[in-house]
Amino acid sequence: QVQLVESGGGLVQPGGSLRLSCAVSGSIFSMYAMGWYRQAPGKQRDLVATITHKNSTNYADSAKGRFTLSRDNAKNTVDLQMNSLKPEDTAVYYCNAHLRQYIHWGQGTQVTVSS
């Protein structure tokens, strides 16, 4: 069974940085496309960034230039470095693993950007 466990969320001031990490177990991690999504209260879950098994990345416009997604196939982890955070980045962030018809989600980690 594939399990995704997120960590690294918290409270940060505007302009600050956070690094989210997702640890994946129970799968051939290197074959999965990985991603981060976020959901603010009352809103739908939206894409933040994805990375393919070949390390090709894709970012939402809101994340471009501020967020960096990376993966470590030796450690089975995928990290999202978030810089220059804004209040509108406040949301629950979810890690996602995708391989053909198999889609797995983590439990989410709260990110709050506030002064």
Disulfide bonds with the S-S distance in Angstrom:
Cys22-Cys95 2.12
